[in-house]
Amino acid sequence: MNGVLKKSNGITMAVFTASLLSLFHGSAYADECPSEDFSQFLPAFSANAETQQRWTAMTVKSLVLKPVGDHGVFEPQTMGLTSTNLAFPLMAPVGADKTEGVEVEAIDDNHFNVVDKRAGNSNIKIFNFSLQACWVLEGVEDWSISEKDLVETSKPRMSEAENFCFQRAEAFRGLGGLEQYRLTGELFEASLENYLCAAASGDPQASLNAASLSLSGMAPQLQTEKVEQLFKAAATTLPEGAMSLSLFYCDGNNISSNGPCQHPAQAEEALTQAARMGSAFAINALGRAFETGELVTKDMSRAVACYQVAAKKGSKGSIAHLERLNKQTAEITKASYCY
């Protein structure tokens, strides 16, 4: 009996080994590991759909961005997927030398991440590998936003594609603003790219958001001419767009500028435009500009007029300014007109 057990031990171990290796797709148990050196394994893995399937775990941790609630907020959600439900190839071939748009990150000796940006910042994928009997793909992070998770809205200026761009821009900016994901910089870049896509329609809000994000320091800075163009588009209907244009005329592309206003006449014109749109904040700011003469016009009677208009609209700042002026001067300045 013992002799029979010993004799069958080799067969038993062979069956066990085959069963273990069959946890991976295809005929992995019939092939040698391309390389335990990840830099050599990756080109072999990415060469075609067959090799990718062969060295992918049976269950893959899949991260996707999904909407949460009805406010256009997206969050990453993770689930386990059987590899039979994956559409191979998962990644385009990666060369043995450095491939543009592909970054390889060593987590430790047994774990590597491959960050694939070749499809742009709106379609980044991260592939998680671990070293087992060979390197195995065990996780896929998809940081794109599927069109099926977006909604069709009626914005007169925007095409359907531009509308989807705007929604993606909002979602990516929200994710980047959390500053808790390793792709924070790329998420802000994706947001700017999508705002620019939406702003091609001339939409004021998309234009304002694109210009503002460019100046925030969180995304690449656009050329001065482009920022001015965007703020002008925003200023057509948005008081905050006209105010931003006014600030831009003073500071240019340098939001930390502490010098005098570069183009005071244009800045005053844009600020007046914002005030005419009825913004209490802009009217108060215009009054302050008239009081100090920091732009072109120094006129206390117009300053008081602006403060009075803004105060009626509920501006606490303007109310405070009027109280201050009443205390400072024995004779109350008579209001003329604001704009």
HUPE-V75578 format. One record per backbone hydrogen bond with DSSP energy under -1.0 kcal/mol. CO is the residue of the C=O (numbers start at 1). NH is the residue of the N-H. E is the energy in kcal/mol with one decimal. If there is no record, write none. Layout:
co: {CO CO}
nh: {NH NH}
e: {E E}
//
This chain:
co: {1 2 3 4 8 9 10 11 12 13 14 15 16 17 18 20 21 25 27 28 37 37 38 40 41 42 48 49 50 51 53 55 56 58 60 61 62 63 64 66 73 75 77 79 81 82 83 99 101 103 105 108 110 111 111 112 113 114 115 116 117 120 124 125 126 127 128 128 129 130 134 136 137 138 139 140 141 146 147 153 155 159 160 161 162 163 164 165 166 167 168 169 170 171 172 173 176 181 183 184 185 186 187 188 189 190 191 192 193 194 195 198 199 203 204 205 206 207 208 209 210 211 223 224 225 226 227 228 229 230 231 234 238 239 240 241 242 243 244 245 246 247 248 249 250 251 254 263 264 265 266 267 268 269 270 271 272 274 275 279 280 281 282 283 284 285 286 287 288 289 290 299 300 301 301 302 303 304 305 306 307 308 310 311 315 316 317 318 319 320 321 322 323 324 325}
nh: {5 6 7 8 12 13 14 15 16 17 18 19 20 21 22 23 24 28 30 31 40 41 42 44 45 46 52 53 54 55 56 137 25 83 81 140 79 142 77 75 68 66 64 62 60 85 86 102 117 115 113 111 131 107 108 129 105 127 103 125 120 123 143 116 141 114 138 139 112 136 132 130 57 61 128 63 126 149 150 155 158 163 164 165 166 167 168 169 170 171 172 173 174 175 176 177 179 184 187 188 189 190 191 192 193 194 195 196 197 198 199 201 202 207 208 209 210 211 212 213 214 215 227 228 229 230 231 232 233 234 235 238 242 243 244 245 246 247 248 249 250 251 252 263 262 254 257 267 268 269 270 271 272 273 274 275 276 279 278 283 284 285 286 287 288 289 290 291 292 293 299 303 304 305 336 306 307 308 309 310 311 312 315 314 319 320 321 322 323 324 325 326 327 328 329}
e: {-2.1 -2.5 -2.2 -2.1 -2.5 -2.7 -2.0 -2.5 -2.4 -2.6 -2.3 -2.3 -2.3 -2.6 -1.6 -1.4 -1.9 -1.2 -1.9 -1.6 -1.5 -2.2 -2.6 -1.0 -2.9 -2.7 -1.8 -2.5 -2.1 -1.7 -1.2 -2.6 -1.1 -2.8 -3.0 -2.4 -2.3 -3.1 -3.2 -2.5 -3.3 -2.5 -2.4 -3.5 -3.7 -2.5 -1.5 -2.1 -3.7 -3.3 -2.8 -1.1 -2.1 -2.3 -1.6 -3.1 -3.3 -2.7 -2.6 -1.9 -2.2 -1.7 -2.8 -3.3 -3.2 -2.4 -2.8 -1.4 -1.8 -2.5 -2.9 -2.1 -2.5 -2.6 -3.0 -2.7 -2.3 -1.6 -1.8 -1.0 -1.2 -2.4 -2.2 -2.1 -2.2 -2.0 -2.4 -2.7 -2.3 -2.2 -3.0 -2.3 -2.1 -2.1 -2.7 -2.5 -1.4 -1.6 -2.8 -1.9 -2.0 -2.6 -2.1 -2.4 -2.5 -2.1 -2.5 -2.5 -1.7 -2.3 -2.9 -1.5 -2.2 -2.2 -2.7 -2.6 -2.2 -2.4 -2.7 -2.3 -2.0 -1.6 -2.3 -2.4 -2.1 -2.3 -2.6 -2.4 -1.8 -2.2 -2.2 -1.9 -2.1 -2.5 -1.9 -2.1 -2.1 -2.3 -2.3 -2.2 -1.1 -3.0 -3.0 -1.1 -1.7 -1.4 -1.6 -2.3 -2.7 -2.0 -2.3 -2.2 -2.4 -2.0 -2.0 -2.1 -2.3 -1.1 -2.1 -2.6 -2.4 -2.1 -2.5 -2.3 -2.2 -2.1 -2.3 -2.2 -2.5 -2.3 -1.6 -2.1 -2.8 -1.7 -1.6 -2.5 -2.6 -2.4 -2.2 -2.9 -2.5 -1.9 -2.4 -1.7 -1.8 -2.2 -2.2 -2.4 -2.1 -2.3 -2.6 -2.1 -1.5 -1.9 -1.9}
//
